[in-house]
Amino acid sequence: QSVNADITKKAMADIRRYALKNKVRTCFMNAVYDEIVTRTHKDDSEAFHAKKLEIMEAAGAHWIKSVPMIVDGHAGPFWTK
């Protein structure tokens, strides 16, 4: 549990840093366990989504080296399970 929390916090910080640096129009909506939900302008959505998944995988790999981190997600007009 604690490593998962550290991974999620690192991912959120790195996502925010990336968004600010690249002027991505996005904001965090929710974060629960290992799920990070953002709302992003439609013009930035696809590229940001791909980068967000990459950042989340890198955050996991920062602590867990022996198991590959795989992130699943989607971009769409509304939040779904």
N, CA and C atoms as a LAMMPS dump frame, in Angstrom:
ITEM: TIMESTEP
0
ITEM: NUMBER OF ATOMS
243
ITEM: BOX BOUNDS ff ff ff
-5.0000000000000000e+02 5.0000000000000000e+02
-5.0000000000000000e+02 5.0000000000000000e+02
-5.0000000000000000e+02 5.0000000000000000e+02
ITEM: ATOMS id mol type element x y z
1 1 1 N 0.802 -1.191 0
2 1 2 C 0 0 0
3 1 3 C 0.848 1.259 0
4 2 1 N 1.875 1.29 0.829
5 2 2 C 2.658 2.521 0.927
6 2 3 C 3.441 2.791 -0.36
7 3 1 N 3.957 1.74 -0.99
8 3 2 C 4.677 1.953 -2.25
9 3 3 C 3.704 2.435 -3.32
10 4 1 N 2.494 1.881 -3.344
11 4 2 C 1.49 2.326 -4.297
12 4 3 C 1.192 3.817 -4.109
13 5 1 N 1.073 4.257 -2.876
14 5 2 C 0.822 5.675 -2.595
15 5 3 C 1.992 6.529 -3.081
16 6 1 N 3.212 6.066 -2.865
17 6 2 C 4.393 6.802 -3.324
18 6 3 C 4.423 6.892 -4.851
19 7 1 N 4.095 5.785 -5.512
20 7 2 C 4.059 5.774 -6.983
21 7 3 C 3.019 6.765 -7.492
22 8 1 N 1.831 6.736 -6.91
23 8 2 C 0.759 7.628 -7.351
24 8 3 C 1.131 9.092 -7.123
25 9 1 N 1.708 9.397 -5.963
26 9 2 C 2.112 10.78 -5.687
27 9 3 C 3.205 11.251 -6.642
28 10 1 N 4.176 10.392 -6.925
29 10 2 C 5.231 10.749 -7.882
30 10 3 C 4.636 10.966 -9.263
31 11 1 N 3.745 10.088 -9.673
32 11 2 C 3.106 10.238 -10.984
33 11 3 C 2.341 11.554 -11.069
34 12 1 N 1.592 11.88 -10.029
35 12 2 C 0.824 13.126 -10.039
36 12 3 C 1.744 14.346 -10.106
37 13 1 N 2.825 14.335 -9.366
38 13 2 C 3.772 15.453 -9.397
39 13 3 C 4.414 15.57 -10.777
40 14 1 N 4.796 14.435 -11.356
41 14 2 C 5.428 14.455 -12.677
42 14 3 C 4.437 14.873 -13.77
43 15 1 N 3.196 14.442 -13.651
44 15 2 C 2.163 14.84 -14.611
45 15 3 C 1.957 16.345 -14.542
46 16 1 N 1.858 16.866 -13.334
47 16 2 C 1.651 18.306 -13.152
48 16 3 C 2.829 19.1 -13.705
49 17 1 N 4.038 18.627 -13.421
50 17 2 C 5.243 19.289 -13.923
51 17 3 C 5.245 19.305 -15.458
52 18 1 N 4.904 18.167 -16.064
53 18 2 C 4.851 18.074 -17.527
54 18 3 C 3.794 19.025 -18.096
55 19 1 N 2.609 19.042 -17.493
56 19 2 C 1.514 19.891 -17.977
57 19 3 C 1.889 21.373 -17.914
58 20 1 N 2.495 21.787 -16.831
59 20 2 C 2.902 23.191 -16.706
60 20 3 C 3.983 23.558 -17.718
61 21 1 N 4.972 22.684 -17.848
62 21 2 C 6.083 22.95 -18.761
63 21 3 C 5.609 23.027 -20.209
64 22 1 N 4.648 22.187 -20.573
65 22 2 C 4.187 22.101 -21.955
66 22 3 C 2.87 22.828 -22.207
67 23 1 N 2.415 23.585 -21.213
68 23 2 C 1.192 24.387 -21.329
69 23 3 C -0.028 23.561 -21.756
70 24 1 N -0.145 22.377 -21.157
71 24 2 C -1.298 21.515 -21.412
72 24 3 C -2.462 22.016 -20.571
73 25 1 N -3.597 22.185 -21.195
74 25 2 C -4.792 22.664 -20.492
75 25 3 C -5.482 21.465 -19.844
76 26 1 N -5.107 21.21 -18.597
77 26 2 C -5.626 20.046 -17.877
78 26 3 C -5.705 20.36 -16.389
79 27 1 N -6.493 19.575 -15.675
80 27 2 C -6.537 19.67 -14.218
81 27 3 C -6.886 18.299 -13.651
82 28 1 N -6.438 18.057 -12.434
83 28 2 C -6.753 16.805 -11.761
84 28 3 C -8.195 16.839 -11.285
85 29 1 N -8.906 15.76 -11.5
86 29 2 C -10.288 15.642 -11.042
87 29 3 C -10.394 14.719 -9.836
88 30 1 N -9.598 13.634 -9.86
89 30 2 C -9.717 12.629 -8.82
90 30 3 C -8.488 11.731 -8.824
91 31 1 N -8.136 11.224 -7.674
92 31 2 C -7.076 10.225 -7.557
93 31 3 C -7.478 9.264 -6.444
94 32 1 N -7.657 8.005 -6.8
95 32 2 C -8.043 6.974 -5.839
96 32 3 C -7.16 5.757 -6.084
97 33 1 N -6.457 5.33 -5.046
98 33 2 C -5.539 4.203 -5.126
99 33 3 C -4.558 4.424 -6.264
100 34 1 N -4.69 3.697 -7.369
101 34 2 C -3.749 3.841 -8.482
102 34 3 C -4.399 4.497 -9.701
103 35 1 N -5.526 5.128 -9.512
104 35 2 C -6.248 5.772 -10.611
105 35 3 C -6.079 7.288 -10.522
106 36 1 N -5.702 7.897 -11.636
107 36 2 C -5.562 9.345 -11.708
108 36 3 C -6.469 9.846 -12.831
109 37 1 N -7.458 10.63 -12.475
110 37 2 C -8.418 11.155 -13.444
111 37 3 C -8.119 12.634 -13.67
112 38 1 N -7.98 13.014 -14.927
113 38 2 C -7.754 14.405 -15.282
114 38 3 C -8.811 14.856 -16.287
115 39 1 N -9.066 16.143 -16.291
116 39 2 C -9.929 16.747 -17.307
117 39 3 C -9.006 17.584 -18.183
118 40 1 N -9.064 17.344 -19.483
119 40 2 C -8.126 17.975 -20.405
120 40 3 C -8.882 18.563 -21.591
121 41 1 N -8.435 19.711 -22.055
122 41 2 C -9.04 20.343 -23.22
123 41 3 C -8.96 19.385 -24.405
124 42 1 N -9.996 19.351 -25.214
125 42 2 C -10.066 18.382 -26.313
126 42 3 C -8.901 18.515 -27.289
127 43 1 N -8.355 19.707 -27.468
128 43 2 C -7.219 19.875 -28.376
129 43 3 C -5.934 19.265 -27.831
130 44 1 N -5.83 19.11 -26.523
131 44 2 C -4.631 18.552 -25.888
132 44 3 C -4.812 17.093 -25.481
133 45 1 N -6.012 16.577 -25.583
134 45 2 C -6.393 15.317 -24.958
135 45 3 C -5.584 14.102 -25.396
136 46 1 N -5.528 13.816 -26.677
137 46 2 C -4.879 12.58 -27.14
138 46 3 C -3.391 12.544 -26.818
139 47 1 N -2.675 13.611 -27.125
140 47 2 C -1.23 13.642 -26.866
141 47 3 C -0.949 13.591 -25.367
142 48 1 N -1.733 14.331 -24.592
143 48 2 C -1.525 14.341 -23.147
144 48 3 C -1.832 12.981 -22.537
145 49 1 N -2.868 12.329 -23.018
146 49 2 C -3.232 11.014 -22.49
147 49 3 C -2.081 10.029 -22.669
148 50 1 N -1.498 9.996 -23.853
149 50 2 C -0.37 9.086 -24.105
150 50 3 C 0.8 9.406 -23.179
151 51 1 N 1.088 10.682 -22.996
152 51 2 C 2.2 11.084 -22.129
153 51 3 C 1.884 10.767 -20.671
154 52 1 N 0.632 10.94 -20.263
155 52 2 C 0.231 10.637 -18.885
156 52 3 C 0.462 9.158 -18.57
157 53 1 N 0.101 8.273 -19.483
158 53 2 C 0.333 6.837 -19.277
159 53 3 C 1.829 6.547 -19.169
160 54 1 N 2.616 7.184 -20.022
161 54 2 C 4.079 7.005 -19.995
162 54 3 C 4.655 7.473 -18.652
163 55 1 N 4.192 8.615 -18.168
164 55 2 C 4.666 9.152 -16.889
165 55 3 C 4.28 8.216 -15.743
166 56 1 N 3.066 7.673 -15.78
167 56 2 C 2.628 6.764 -14.723
168 56 3 C 3.464 5.484 -14.712
169 57 1 N 3.779 4.944 -15.891
170 57 2 C 4.624 3.75 -15.96
171 57 3 C 6.024 4.04 -15.421
172 58 1 N 6.558 5.2 -15.759
173 58 2 C 7.893 5.58 -15.278
174 58 3 C 7.904 5.745 -13.761
175 59 1 N 6.822 6.284 -13.206
176 59 2 C 6.743 6.434 -11.746
177 59 3 C 6.764 5.068 -11.064
178 60 1 N 6.075 4.093 -11.618
179 60 2 C 6.094 2.745 -11.059
180 60 3 C 7.468 2.105 -11.171
181 61 1 N 8.093 2.298 -12.321
182 61 2 C 9.42 1.712 -12.551
183 61 3 C 10.488 2.359 -11.676
184 62 1 N 10.206 3.55 -11.159
185 62 2 C 11.158 4.23 -10.272
186 62 3 C 11.424 3.396 -9.012
187 63 1 N 10.398 2.744 -8.477
188 63 2 C 10.546 1.938 -7.268
189 63 3 C 10.571 0.442 -7.535
190 64 1 N 9.813 -0.015 -8.476
191 64 2 C 9.698 -1.454 -8.715
192 64 3 C 10.442 -1.788 -9.999
193 65 1 N 11.596 -2.377 -9.854
194 65 2 C 12.483 -2.623 -10.994
195 65 3 C 12.337 -4.021 -11.586
196 66 1 N 11.864 -4.979 -10.796
197 66 2 C 11.855 -6.367 -11.25
198 66 3 C 10.575 -6.772 -11.983
199 67 1 N 9.54 -5.952 -11.907
200 67 2 C 8.264 -6.256 -12.558
201 67 3 C 7.915 -5.085 -13.466
202 68 1 N 7.628 -5.354 -14.737
203 68 2 C 7.281 -4.236 -15.616
204 68 3 C 5.961 -3.579 -15.203
205 69 1 N 5.947 -2.265 -15.196
206 69 2 C 4.732 -1.514 -14.865
207 69 3 C 3.935 -1.289 -16.142
208 70 1 N 2.694 -1.71 -16.138
209 70 2 C 1.818 -1.534 -17.292
210 70 3 C 0.613 -0.723 -16.839
211 71 1 N 0.344 0.348 -17.557
212 71 2 C -0.764 1.234 -17.211
213 71 3 C -1.846 1.099 -18.267
214 72 1 N -3.073 1.009 -17.807
215 72 2 C -4.228 0.923 -18.69
216 72 3 C -5.058 2.183 -18.491
217 73 1 N -5.584 2.726 -19.543
218 73 2 C -6.404 3.913 -19.41
219 73 3 C -7.084 4.251 -20.71
220 74 1 N -7.897 5.268 -20.674
221 74 2 C -8.559 5.73 -21.89
222 74 3 C -8.847 7.212 -21.809
223 75 1 N -9.046 7.804 -22.95
224 75 2 C -9.451 9.203 -23.033
225 75 3 C -10.842 9.212 -23.681
226 76 1 N -11.727 9.978 -23.114
227 76 2 C -13.078 10.036 -23.644
228 76 3 C -13.805 11.274 -23.183
229 77 1 N -15.027 11.453 -23.656
230 77 2 C -15.77 12.66 -23.318
231 77 3 C -16.316 12.682 -21.883
232 78 1 N -16.259 11.538 -21.185
233 78 2 C -16.733 11.491 -19.806
234 78 3 C -16.031 10.353 -19.083
235 79 1 N -16.072 10.406 -17.738
236 79 2 C -15.422 9.398 -16.918
237 79 3 C -16.253 8.126 -16.903
238 80 1 N -15.584 6.98 -17.016
239 80 2 C -16.252 5.681 -16.934
240 80 3 C -15.383 4.741 -16.125
241 81 1 N -15.971 3.66 -15.66
242 81 2 C -15.215 2.624 -14.961
243 81 3 C -14.644 1.663 -15.957
